[in-house]
Amino acid sequence: MLRVAIAEDDFRIAQVQERFLLEVDGVEVVGKALNAKETLEMLKEKKVDLLLLDIYMPDEMGTDLLPKIRAQFPQVDVIVVTAATEKNIVEICLRNGVVNYLIKPVMMESFINAIKQYQEKKELFSTHEEVDQSFIDAYFGHVRTKPKADKSLPSGIDGITLQKSKDILKSIKGITIEEMGQHMGVSRTTARRYLEYLVSTGECHVEYDYGIIGRPERKYYLASH
């Protein structure tokens, strides 16, 4: 689960951002702050993976806050969401390691794409023990495919992650999408993508567990050959 916090002095914009975040699988909003002081206090109190930071805060510029965040909370990544278009502000943000920069007003599609791109990069790290140049190229967007991708695999399917999902299917007889996501350490959307790909290749099949009450549960089983 990606833990996201919002630092935005306009509570209406913060509410919109929170609503956008709810549209993304695997995201949890853990806190909101209205100024720089509250932002630092929030980061001390909450476990945050990603901070959405405005530049024009009432008590301190976000550009002044960034070095403090880097020094005190190096594990927190930052996406700037701001109306600031000055070149020097963008340069300061980049030098302080922001992972993306969104200019207001931000459309829902662009906002969600930025969050999903961040999720994919986090997942890229979680599924590779070692890195090489192809990994770096994929991470920084120099190439479209993931590192060491099997050319026979469709876009969005990584060979290493695919093998991991197969190994999990071998060890667990009948698994749901949620359970696969937990075992793989990925979002529900990613787990579904790999399971449905294995169904399409005939390597696993789906059965429905009707249980006692409620909707039937979709479970995936490794196909026996």
Backbone torsions as a table, in degrees:
resi	resn	phi	psi	omega
1	MET	NA	128.5	179.2
2	LEU	-86.4	119.2	-178.5
3	ARG	-93.2	115.6	-174.2
4	VAL	-116.4	138.1	174.7
5	ALA	-121.3	152.5	-176.9
6	ILE	-119.3	125.9	174.8
7	ALA	-114.7	98.7	-172.7
8	GLU	-149.4	124.6	-174.9
9	ASP	-76.7	-18.5	176.7
10	ASP	-95.4	108.7	-174.0
11	PHE	-63.3	-26.5	179.2
12	ARG	-68.7	-40.5	177.5
13	ILE	-67.6	-39.5	177.8
14	ALA	-60.3	-38.5	178.3
15	GLN	-66.1	-39.2	177.5
16	VAL	-64.0	-44.5	179.3
17	GLN	-61.6	-41.5	178.7
18	GLU	-62.4	-40.8	178.9
19	ARG	-63.9	-40.3	176.2
20	PHE	-61.5	-43.5	-177.6
21	LEU	-62.8	-31.8	179.6
22	LEU	-67.0	-15.8	178.6
23	GLU	-82.6	-6.6	-176.1
24	VAL	-106.3	124.8	177.7
25	ASP	-64.2	144.0	174.1
26	GLY	79.1	19.2	-179.0
27	VAL	-120.2	136.9	175.8
28	GLU	-128.5	126.0	176.1
29	VAL	-84.2	116.3	-173.3
30	VAL	-102.8	-8.9	179.4
31	GLY	178.5	159.7	176.3
32	LYS	-137.0	142.7	-180.0
33	ALA	-131.5	145.5	-177.0
34	LEU	-100.1	-9.2	179.9
35	ASN	-154.6	178.1	-175.9
36	ALA	-65.3	-41.7	-179.4
37	LYS	-61.3	-46.8	178.8
38	GLU	-63.5	-33.8	-179.8
39	THR	-62.1	-47.9	179.6
40	LEU	-64.7	-39.6	178.1
41	GLU	-64.8	-40.1	178.9
42	MET	-63.1	-41.9	-179.7
43	LEU	-67.4	-28.9	176.2
44	LYS	-71.7	-36.5	-173.8
45	GLU	-88.5	-31.0	-173.9
46	LYS	-109.5	151.5	171.9
47	LYS	-88.5	111.1	-173.0
48	VAL	-120.3	132.6	173.9
49	ASP	-92.4	-41.2	-173.7
50	LEU	-136.2	130.8	177.7
51	LEU	-111.6	127.9	172.3
52	LEU	-93.8	112.9	-168.4
53	LEU	-116.7	127.0	170.7
54	ASP	-83.0	153.9	179.4
55	ILE	-88.4	-44.1	-175.7
56	TYR	-88.1	84.5	176.8
57	MET	-94.5	152.1	-174.7
58	PRO	-67.2	-28.9	-176.3
59	ASP	-107.3	-17.3	-178.0
60	GLU	-165.4	139.1	178.5
61	MET	-65.5	143.7	177.3
62	GLY	-60.6	-29.9	177.9
63	THR	-66.5	-29.1	175.4
64	ASP	-81.3	-27.2	-179.5
65	LEU	-76.5	-31.9	-175.9
66	LEU	-55.6	-48.0	179.3
67	PRO	-60.2	-33.6	177.8
68	LYS	-67.1	-41.5	178.0
69	ILE	-63.1	-43.8	179.9
70	ARG	-61.3	-40.2	-177.0
71	ALA	-75.5	-41.6	-174.0
72	GLN	-90.7	-29.1	-176.2
73	PHE	-134.1	66.2	-175.1
74	PRO	-63.2	-19.0	-178.8
75	GLN	-81.0	-10.0	-177.2
76	VAL	-89.6	125.1	173.6
77	ASP	-89.4	155.1	-175.3
78	VAL	-129.9	131.1	166.4
79	ILE	-112.4	122.9	179.0
80	VAL	-83.9	131.2	175.5
81	VAL	-125.6	106.9	-167.9
82	THR	-153.9	164.0	173.1
83	ALA	-91.2	-4.1	-176.8
84	ALA	-70.1	124.6	179.4
85	THR	-118.5	5.7	-179.6
86	GLU	-67.3	136.0	-177.3
87	LYS	-59.3	-41.0	-177.1
88	ASN	-65.8	-32.9	177.8
89	ILE	-67.8	-43.4	177.6
90	VAL	-60.5	-42.1	-179.9
91	GLU	-62.8	-42.2	178.9
92	ILE	-62.3	-42.9	179.8
93	CYS	-62.5	-44.2	-179.9
94	LEU	-63.7	-41.2	179.6
95	ARG	-66.5	-22.6	177.9
96	ASN	-97.8	17.1	166.9
97	GLY	78.9	23.6	176.6
98	VAL	-64.8	145.1	-176.0
99	VAL	-91.6	-14.5	175.2
100	ASN	-163.4	162.4	-177.6
101	TYR	-139.5	113.1	-177.8
102	LEU	-111.9	129.9	-178.2
103	ILE	-98.2	126.8	178.4
104	LYS	-70.5	149.9	-5.0
105	PRO	-75.4	137.9	-177.4
106	VAL	-101.6	124.2	177.0
107	MET	-71.5	152.5	-177.3
108	MET	-56.1	-44.0	-177.5
109	GLU	-61.7	-44.7	-179.8
110	SER	-65.2	-40.6	179.6
111	PHE	-62.5	-49.8	-178.2
112	ILE	-64.5	-38.8	178.3
113	ASN	-61.6	-39.0	179.4
114	ALA	-64.0	-41.1	178.9
115	ILE	-67.2	-42.3	-179.3
116	LYS	-66.1	-38.4	177.0
117	GLN	-62.0	-40.5	177.7
118	TYR	-63.9	-44.0	178.0
119	GLN	-57.9	-43.4	-178.8
120	GLU	-63.2	-39.1	178.7
121	LYS	-67.8	-39.3	176.2
122	LYS	-62.3	-41.6	-179.6
123	GLU	-66.8	-36.9	178.8
124	LEU	-57.7	-42.7	177.6
125	PHE	-67.8	-39.2	-175.5
126	SER	-70.4	-21.3	-176.2
127	THR	-102.5	5.2	179.6
128	HIS	-131.6	124.2	179.0
129	GLU	-79.3	-32.7	-179.6
130	GLU	-126.6	157.3	179.4
131	VAL	-120.3	152.1	172.0
132	ASP	-137.2	-172.4	-175.5
133	GLN	-64.8	-34.4	179.6
134	SER	-66.3	-35.3	175.1
135	PHE	-62.6	-47.8	-179.9
136	ILE	-61.2	-42.3	178.6
137	ASP	-60.1	-43.0	179.7
138	ALA	-66.2	-41.6	-177.1
139	TYR	-64.1	-42.7	-177.4
140	PHE	-91.4	6.5	173.9
141	GLY	79.8	20.0	178.8
142	HIS	-76.2	-23.8	176.7
143	VAL	-132.5	160.1	-177.1
144	ARG	-83.8	-29.4	-174.2
145	THR	-93.1	159.1	176.1
146	LYS	-75.7	158.9	-177.2
147	PRO	-60.3	142.2	177.3
148	LYS	53.6	34.6	-178.2
149	ALA	-72.0	140.6	175.2
150	ASP	-76.5	119.8	-176.5
151	LYS	-62.2	-19.0	179.1
152	SER	-80.9	-11.6	-179.2
153	LEU	-88.9	145.8	178.8
154	PRO	-72.1	166.0	177.7
155	SER	-59.6	136.3	179.3
156	GLY	92.4	-3.6	178.9
157	ILE	-115.2	114.8	180.0
158	ASP	-98.1	135.0	-175.4
159	GLY	-59.4	-42.2	-178.5
160	ILE	-66.4	-45.7	179.3
161	THR	-65.8	-36.9	178.4
162	LEU	-62.4	-43.1	178.6
163	GLN	-65.2	-36.1	177.9
164	LYS	-63.1	-40.9	179.5
165	SER	-67.1	-35.2	177.3
166	LYS	-66.4	-41.6	179.9
167	ASP	-62.7	-38.4	178.5
168	ILE	-66.3	-41.3	178.5
169	LEU	-62.3	-33.8	178.6
170	LYS	-67.9	-34.7	-175.0
171	SER	-87.6	-19.4	-178.7
172	ILE	-124.2	121.3	-179.4
173	LYS	-87.4	103.7	-179.6
174	GLY	85.2	104.5	-175.5
175	ILE	-134.5	141.4	177.5
176	THR	-87.3	168.6	178.0
177	ILE	-61.5	-43.0	-179.3
178	GLU	-61.7	-43.0	-179.7
179	GLU	-65.9	-38.9	178.5
180	MET	-64.3	-41.4	178.2
181	GLY	-60.3	-40.3	179.5
182	GLN	-66.7	-42.9	-179.0
183	HIS	-70.0	-34.2	-179.5
184	MET	-83.2	-20.9	-175.6
185	GLY	74.5	34.9	-179.3
186	VAL	-129.0	174.8	179.9
187	SER	-72.1	163.2	177.9
188	ARG	-60.0	-38.7	179.9
189	THR	-62.1	-43.3	180.0
190	THR	-67.2	-43.3	178.8
191	ALA	-59.5	-43.5	179.1
192	ARG	-62.4	-41.0	-178.2
193	ARG	-59.4	-43.5	-178.9
194	TYR	-72.1	-39.5	179.4
195	LEU	-65.5	-43.4	-179.3
196	GLU	-69.0	-30.5	175.3
197	TYR	-65.1	-42.6	178.4
198	LEU	-65.0	-32.8	174.7
199	VAL	-66.0	-42.5	-178.2
200	SER	-64.8	-27.6	179.4
201	THR	-91.0	-3.7	179.6
202	GLY	81.6	8.5	-178.5
203	GLU	-83.8	-14.6	171.9
204	CYS	-148.0	163.0	179.8
205	HIS	-132.8	165.0	-175.6
206	VAL	-111.1	137.4	171.3
207	GLU	-128.8	154.0	-179.0
208	TYR	-107.1	126.4	177.5
209	ASP	-99.5	107.0	-174.4
210	TYR	-79.7	-19.5	177.2
211	GLY	57.0	-145.3	-177.9
212	ILE	-104.2	-47.7	-179.2
213	ILE	-135.5	166.7	174.5
214	GLY	83.7	-174.0	-178.1
215	ARG	-71.7	147.3	177.5
216	PRO	-64.7	144.3	-177.5
217	GLU	-96.7	130.0	-178.9
218	ARG	-85.1	119.9	-179.7
219	LYS	-122.1	143.9	-176.8
220	TYR	-108.3	136.1	-179.6
221	TYR	-127.2	140.5	175.8
222	LEU	-67.0	131.5	-178.5
223	ALA	-71.0	140.1	176.9
224	SER	-92.7	131.7	-177.7
225	HIS	-112.9	NA	NA
